[in-house]
Amino acid sequence: MDAASGNNHIDVVKFLYEHRSEGATSLAIHQAIESGHTEMVEYLVQVVKSECSSAAVRMAIEKGRLDILSLLHDYYPNNSGVWTRSDMNLAAKLGHFEIVKFLHEHRQEGCTVKALDNACKYGFMDIVKFLHEHRQEGCTTKALNKASKKGFMDIVLFLHQHRTEGGTYKAMSDAAQYGHFEILKFLYNNRRQEVNVADAIELSCCNQRNEIPLFLLDIFIKEKEDIGGLKAARLQLDNIESAIIISSICGHLEYVKYLVSTFNITTLEKDSIYEIKYLYGK
């Protein structure tokens, strides 16, 4: 019966149910959901009363099948292990807003911080707002970090205005690395306590938006002028040479020149200086 269910042979399933006693396992429903056979799922649930598993529930969520999820809820409401907190987490990750609402309204398992973290990571603003307004689990610093990395400015603003978890230095560093200039500037101007400009400089060096490393270097120098000038800045920026090396490999000649001249760098690792000599044409 399991095999027939997965291949949508409903007449075979009906025959086996009516003439045999072996029945089916939870794999039958799981495979029918995976294959998208609604009539088969209904027959297995309503007539055969097959076993159901958490894997079947997750498959319904993955497929975005609220109708099947509702059916499973009606027939297996209290089955131990079938429903878990991971269900809402998964729905939030995949952007299935109606399923998130259904689980919130009809199930008691709830979710974890992964639900809001994932909704932020994948840019589902409607789910972000819903979880913020209706759930108490909250999120972690990953929410702001991942939204910044992916370039979801609306979610970055929402988290800044409505949540208290904040982010880490990776939010600005990842925004720099992936070319999200507006997010980078926002984080620097509004969440400076979570900023590591030196790290962001190095990560931005291979970005195609040249204004990002130049912006970061400019603010880094200005921040250090009050404590001894460029010499002190040079000493504190442990990864300045890495920035030069990465920039040279990526072919950003003007930025290499700017870094070398600004920090008065005359020596680098042997292999690295060959890169710069090649770019300068010397």
N, C-alpha and C positions, 0 to 999 in steps of 0.2 A: 504493500500500500504506500509506503514511503516513496518508492521509485515511481510509481504511477502518479502520485501527487505532484512530484517535481516536474513531470513531463505533461501535466494537464490532461491525463487520460481519465476523465471523470467517470466515464462508463465503467472502466476497470475498477476504479475505487469503489463505486457503488456496488459492483458485483462482489468484490472482496468483502465489503462490509456486510452484505446480505447473506453471503454463503460461507464465509470463513470466520474464525474466531480470534485470529492473531492480532487484529487491530493495527494501529499505527503508533509510531513514536512521535516525539516532539519535532523530529526532523521533517515530518510530512507538512506541518503548517509552515515551518520555516522556509522550506523549498517552494511551497506554493506562493508565499508572500514575495520571495525573491524573484520568482518568475512572473509575478504580476497577475496571477490567476485568481481573480476575486471570487468567482463562483466556487472554485475549488476550496478556497479558504473558508467561505461560508458553510460549505457542506461539511468540511472537517470539524469546524467549530460547533455548528448547530446540530448536526446529525451524528457524526462519528464521535464527537466529543473527545477529540484527540488531546494528548498532552500538549501543553504550551510551555515554552521556555523563554528566558530573558533574551536569548538570541533572536527569537521570533519577534519580540517587541522591538528590539533594536533594528531589525531588518525593516519593519514597518516604518520606523522613524527615518531610517536612511532613505527609504523610497518616498518619503513625504506622504504616506498614505494615512491620513487622519481617519478615513472611513474604516479601515482595517484596525487601526489602533483603538477606535471606539468600540468596535466589535469585540476585540480581545478584552477590553476593560469590562464590557457587559458580561462576558462568559467566564472570565478568569479574574475577578476583582480582588480576591484575597489570597491568591496562590503564592506561597512563600518562594521567594527567589525570582519570580517572573518579572516583577517591577522593582526598579532600583533608582537611586538618585542619579545614576549615570544617564538615565533616559532623557531628563531635561537638559543635562549638559550637552548631550549629543544633538538634540533638537536645536539648541541655541547655536552650537558650532556650525550646523548645516543651514541655519537661517530659516527654519520652519516655524514661523511665528505662530500660526494657528495651533500647531502641536504643542508649543511651549505654553500657550494659554490653556489648552485642553488639560495638560498635565497639572498645571497649577490649580485649575478649577475642580478637577475630578480625582486627582490622586493625592496621597499624603506623603509620598516619599521625598518630595522637594528636590533640591539639587545641591551642588557645592559651589565654591567660588569659581570653579572652572566654567560654569555657565556664562557668567558675566565676562570673565576673562576671554572666553572664546568668541562671544558675540562682538566684543571690542576688536579682537584680533582679525576677525573676518569681515568687519564693517557692517554689521546688521544693526543699524541705529534703532529701528523699531523695537527689536528685542532688548537692546541695551536699556532703553527707556522703560520698557515693561518690567524688566527684572529689577531695575532701580526702584520703581514705584511700588511693586507688589511683593518682592521677595526680600528676605533679611540676610541672605548668605553673604552678600557683598562681593568684593573682588580682591585681587592682589595688585601689586605694582606691575605685574605683567600686563594688565589691561591698558594702562597708559603707554607702557613700553611698546607693546605690539601695535597699538593704534598709530603711534608715532612712526614706527618702522614701515607700516603699510601705507601711510599717507592719508589716514582718515581724520582730516582736520575737524570735522563736525564732532566726532567722538572724542578727540583730544579736548576740545572746548567743553563738551558736556562733562567729561570726567573732572576737568579742572574746576568747573563751576559747581558741581553737585556731589562729588565724591571726595573722601578724605584720604584714601589710600596712597595717592600720589604715584610717583614713578621712581626710577633710579637714573643714574647717569646714562644708562643705555638708551633711554628715550631720545635724548638729544643726539647721542652718538649715532644711533641707527637712522635717525632722520637725516643726519649729515651724510652718512654712507649711501643712503638710497635716494638722495636728491630732493628731499622734501623741505625746501628752503623756508616756506612760510611757517611750517611747524617748528623748524629749528629756531627761527627768530622768536616765535611765540614762547617756546620753552625757555629760551635764554632770558627773555624780558620778564617772564612771569613765574618761572620755577627755578630760579638761579641756584637755589640750595641743592638741586639735584643734577647740576651740570658739571661735566668734566671736559673743559674746552680742549685740553691737550689730546685726550683720547679721540674727541670728535675730529680734530684736525687730521690725525693720521688716517682715520676711517674715511674721510671725505676726499682723499687725494686722488682716487681713481674715478671719482664722480665726474660725469660729463658737464656738470654745471660748475664752471670755474669760479663763479661768484661765491660759492659756499666755502671752500677752503680759504679764500681771500678774506671773506667776512670773519671767519673764525680766527684767523691769524691776526687780523686787525684788533679784535676785541681781546685776544690773548695778550698782545703787546701792550695795549692800553691798560689792562688790569695789572701788568707787571711793572709798569713805569713808576708806580708809587713805591716800589720796594727795591729799587736799585737799577732800573733800566734793563736794557736788552741782555746784558751779561748775566744778570740774575735770572731772566727769563730763559736764557739758553741753558742754564744749569738746571732749572726746574722742569724744563720740557724734555724728559728723558727720551721720548720717542720722536724728537725732531728729525734725527737722522733717518728713522724709519719712514717718516713722511717724505723726505727727499728721495729715498730709494724707491718707494711706491710710486711717487709722482714721475720719476724718471722712467720707470718701467712702463707706466701708462702713457708716456709721451707728452706730459704736460710741461713743456719746456719753460714757459714763462713763469709758471709757479715754482719750478726748480730754481730758476735764476733768482726769483724773489726770496725764497727761503735761504739760499746760499748767501746772498748779499746781506739780507737783513740780520742774520745771525753770524755773519763773518766766518763761515765754515770753510776751512782750508783742507781738512783731511776727513776721509771716510774709510770704511772698509775697502780693501783693495778692489774687489769685484764691483763694488757699488760705484766707485769713482770712474770705472771704465764706462758705466752706463751714462754718467753725466758728461764725460768727455765726448762720447759718441753723439749725444744730443747737441752739445755745443759745437760740434764739428771740429774739435781740436784733437 
